[in-house]
Amino acid sequence: MQSVQQLMKVFVTRRIPPEGMKILRQSGICSLSVWDSDEPVPHAELLKGVAGVHGILCLLTDRINAEVLDAAGPSLKVISTLSVGFDHLAIDEIKKRGIRVGYTPDVLTDATAELTVALLLATARRLPEGIQEVKSGGWSSWKPLWLCGYGLSGSTVGVVGLGRIGMAIAQRLKPFGVKRLLYSGRHPKPQASEVDGEHVPLEVLVSKSDFVVVSCALTPETQGLCDKAFFSKMKKTAVFVNTSRGAVVNQEDLFEALSTGQIAAAGLDVTTPEPLPVDHPLLTLKNCVVLPHIGSATYSTRGTMAELTATNLLAGLMGTAMPSELTL
């Protein structure tokens, strides 16, 4: 155990699952300052909290920009984020300062893929509408076309971004009897053969698919990718699902596509902003299912994410290899 003078200062921007805190507390190398709340740390408190720290453990709701890095000062060695996404981090500024970044890419793949399939089925088979009809007394007798939706058997599914999560989604959808699995991206993926995936241009994927699933990273190229032109190429019977990042979708264009019958339905686990205001037009639509960004929300996954985030942070403080380091 090092003496108190030598302990490295760490700011934790939120209450995190206990598995992660335990690792940090038992390490004996850092003194912790925690924003002890389930709500995000206000920007002013974040700037105060990071002053002079060696490490920051953050969430994807924390904008770690140049101002925050300046507030931390030259002592900052490592930022460890409890997320697979890193679009909340000013990567160029971080790289310039020689700060290392840890993230949690693999541990949430299965949970996010499962949630994506659940959201796809709930949207396609109109489960929230059905639940509402039962509760409101709208269920009278059996009617041949009442609450009919769309099935996966014999369908064509298009996955935009066949990375770790996209691949895991495809593996789960295939047993439903999907006939064709299309995917787009800059290059064909060798692993696509495991799911009989066909690499096609985005326009082909959008126009041929009965289900379009977005699981790409948010980059300057994918920002606003799903817009009016994108939705206008989709089948009128197609279902759109996004579990990547809200900013990949132009929500005004999606609202128009859904409300005019350009596409059949949409399921979203991510929006812009988050949380989505309760008076947002998308929430007035029966054919739009919106979840509160719960892709990785299983107890075991969040616990494992917290463990990995803590382990990444400690490795960064000690200058050793991280289990999951972002290549800058």
GIHU-V459673 format. One record per residue. N is the residue number from 1. RES is the residue in one small letter. SS is DSSP state (hx for helix, st for strand, lp for the rest). PHI is phi as a letter, one per 40 degrees, with the letter a starting at -180 (* if undefined). NEAR is the number of other C-alpha atoms within 12 Angstrom. Layout:
# GIHU-V459673
n=[N	N]
res=[RES	RES]
ss=[SS	SS]
phi=[PHI	PHI]
near=[NEAR	NEAR]
This chain:
# GIHU-V459673
n=[1	2	3	4	5	6	7	8	9	10	11	12	13	14	15	16	17	18	19	20	21	22	23	24	25	26	27	28	29	30	31	32	33	34	35	36	37	38	39	40	41	42	43	44	45	46	47	48	49	50	51	52	53	54	55	56	57	58	59	60	61	62	63	64	65	66	67	68	69	70	71	72	73	74	75	76	77	78	79	80	81	82	83	84	85	86	87	88	89	90	91	92	93	94	95	96	97	98	99	100	101	102	103	104	105	106	107	108	109	110	111	112	113	114	115	116	117	118	119	120	121	122	123	124	125	126	127	128	129	130	131	132	133	134	135	136	137	138	139	140	141	142	143	144	145	146	147	148	149	150	151	152	153	154	155	156	157	158	159	160	161	162	163	164	165	166	167	168	169	170	171	172	173	174	175	176	177	178	179	180	181	182	183	184	185	186	187	188	189	190	191	192	193	194	195	196	197	198	199	200	201	202	203	204	205	206	207	208	209	210	211	212	213	214	215	216	217	218	219	220	221	222	223	224	225	226	227	228	229	230	231	232	233	234	235	236	237	238	239	240	241	242	243	244	245	246	247	248	249	250	251	252	253	254	255	256	257	258	259	260	261	262	263	264	265	266	267	268	269	270	271	272	273	274	275	276	277	278	279	280	281	282	283	284	285	286	287	288	289	290	291	292	293	294	295	296	297	298	299	300	301	302	303	304	305	306	307	308	309	310	311	312	313	314	315	316	317	318	319	320	321	322	323	324	325	326	327	328]
res=[m	q	s	v	q	q	l	m	k	v	f	v	t	r	r	i	p	p	e	g	m	k	i	l	r	q	s	g	i	c	s	l	s	v	w	d	s	d	e	p	v	p	h	a	e	l	l	k	g	v	a	g	v	h	g	i	l	c	l	l	t	d	r	i	n	a	e	v	l	d	a	a	g	p	s	l	k	v	i	s	t	l	s	v	g	f	d	h	l	a	i	d	e	i	k	k	r	g	i	r	v	g	y	t	p	d	v	l	t	d	a	t	a	e	l	t	v	a	l	l	l	a	t	a	r	r	l	p	e	g	i	q	e	v	k	s	g	g	w	s	s	w	k	p	l	w	l	c	g	y	g	l	s	g	s	t	v	g	v	v	g	l	g	r	i	g	m	a	i	a	q	r	l	k	p	f	g	v	k	r	l	l	y	s	g	r	h	p	k	p	q	a	s	e	v	d	g	e	h	v	p	l	e	v	l	v	s	k	s	d	f	v	v	v	s	c	a	l	t	p	e	t	q	g	l	c	d	k	a	f	f	s	k	m	k	k	t	a	v	f	v	n	t	s	r	g	a	v	v	n	q	e	d	l	f	e	a	l	s	t	g	q	i	a	a	a	g	l	d	v	t	t	p	e	p	l	p	v	d	h	p	l	l	t	l	k	n	c	v	v	l	p	h	i	g	s	a	t	y	s	t	r	g	t	m	a	e	l	t	a	t	n	l	l	a	g	l	m	g	t	a	m	p	s	e	l	t	l]
ss=[lp	lp	lp	hx	hx	hx	lp	st	st	st	st	st	lp	lp	lp	lp	lp	hx	hx	hx	hx	hx	hx	hx	hx	hx	hx	lp	lp	st	st	st	st	st	lp	lp	lp	lp	lp	lp	lp	lp	hx	hx	hx	hx	hx	hx	hx	lp	lp	lp	lp	lp	st	st	st	st	lp	lp	lp	lp	lp	st	lp	hx	hx	hx	hx	hx	hx	hx	lp	lp	lp	lp	lp	st	st	st	st	lp	lp	lp	lp	lp	lp	lp	st	lp	hx	hx	hx	hx	hx	hx	lp	lp	lp	st	st	st	lp	lp	lp	lp	lp	lp	hx	hx	hx	hx	hx	hx	hx	hx	hx	hx	hx	hx	hx	hx	hx	hx	lp	lp	hx	hx	hx	hx	hx	hx	hx	hx	hx	hx	lp	lp	lp	lp	lp	lp	lp	lp	lp	lp	lp	lp	lp	lp	lp	lp	lp	lp	lp	st	st	st	st	st	lp	lp	lp	hx	hx	hx	hx	hx	hx	hx	hx	hx	hx	hx	lp	lp	lp	lp	lp	st	st	st	st	st	lp	lp	lp	lp	lp	hx	hx	hx	hx	hx	hx	lp	st	st	st	lp	lp	hx	hx	hx	hx	hx	hx	hx	lp	lp	st	st	st	st	lp	lp	lp	lp	lp	lp	lp	lp	lp	lp	lp	st	lp	hx	hx	hx	hx	hx	hx	lp	lp	lp	lp	lp	st	st	st	st	lp	lp	lp	hx	hx	hx	st	lp	hx	hx	hx	hx	hx	hx	hx	hx	hx	lp	lp	lp	lp	lp	st	st	st	st	lp	lp	lp	lp	lp	lp	lp	lp	lp	lp	lp	lp	hx	hx	hx	hx	lp	lp	lp	st	st	st	lp	lp	lp	lp	lp	lp	lp	lp	hx	hx	hx	hx	hx	hx	hx	hx	hx	hx	hx	hx	hx	hx	hx	hx	hx	hx	hx	hx	lp	lp	lp	lp	lp	lp	st	lp	lp	lp]
phi=[*	c	c	d	d	c	c	c	c	b	b	b	c	a	c	b	d	d	d	c	c	c	c	c	c	c	c	g	b	b	b	b	b	b	c	c	a	c	c	d	c	c	d	c	c	c	c	c	c	c	d	g	c	c	a	b	b	b	b	c	c	c	c	c	b	d	c	c	c	c	c	c	g	c	c	c	b	a	b	b	b	c	a	c	c	b	c	c	b	c	d	d	c	c	c	d	c	g	c	c	b	b	a	b	c	c	c	b	d	c	c	c	c	c	c	c	c	c	c	c	c	c	c	c	c	f	c	d	c	c	c	c	c	c	c	c	g	c	c	b	b	c	b	d	b	c	f	c	b	b	b	c	c	g	c	b	b	b	b	c	g	c	c	d	c	d	c	c	c	d	c	c	c	d	c	c	g	c	c	b	b	b	a	b	i	c	b	c	b	d	c	c	c	c	b	f	c	b	c	b	c	d	c	c	d	c	c	c	c	c	b	b	b	c	a	c	c	c	b	d	c	c	d	g	d	c	b	d	c	c	c	c	c	c	c	c	c	c	b	b	b	b	b	c	a	d	c	c	b	c	c	c	c	c	d	c	c	c	c	c	g	c	b	c	a	a	b	b	b	b	a	b	c	b	c	c	d	c	c	c	d	d	c	c	c	c	c	b	b	b	b	c	f	b	d	b	c	b	d	c	c	c	c	c	d	c	c	c	c	c	c	d	c	c	c	c	c	c	g	b	c	c	c	a	b	c	c	c]
near=[13	12	11	13	11	13	23	31	33	38	41	42	38	33	25	35	29	22	24	32	34	20	27	37	24	18	23	21	27	34	29	35	29	28	29	19	14	14	14	24	28	17	20	16	22	33	28	24	33	39	26	24	34	39	47	53	52	44	36	28	28	34	28	35	24	21	21	33	38	22	25	32	25	21	24	33	36	45	54	49	45	45	40	39	35	36	28	27	35	24	26	21	20	31	21	14	23	20	34	39	48	43	41	37	31	26	31	33	35	28	30	37	40	29	34	47	41	29	38	43	30	33	39	36	29	30	25	26	26	23	16	15	18	15	12	11	11	16	16	11	11	10	10	8	9	16	25	19	25	27	26	32	18	19	26	37	46	47	49	46	41	39	30	28	37	43	39	30	43	45	31	29	37	27	18	21	19	26	26	30	44	43	44	34	30	17	17	19	24	15	21	29	18	17	30	23	35	33	29	28	21	31	26	27	35	38	28	30	39	40	49	51	46	49	43	36	31	28	20	12	14	25	21	26	32	39	24	22	21	28	40	24	25	34	28	26	30	40	48	50	51	51	48	46	37	38	32	36	39	27	34	21	25	43	31	25	36	35	24	17	24	27	36	38	45	49	48	45	41	34	33	26	20	22	18	21	15	13	10	19	20	31	24	16	26	27	39	40	38	39	31	25	29	28	35	36	27	21	18	18	29	30	26	31	40	40	35	39	46	47	39	40	50	45	30	36	37	22	18	17	18	27	25	31	31	28	16	19]
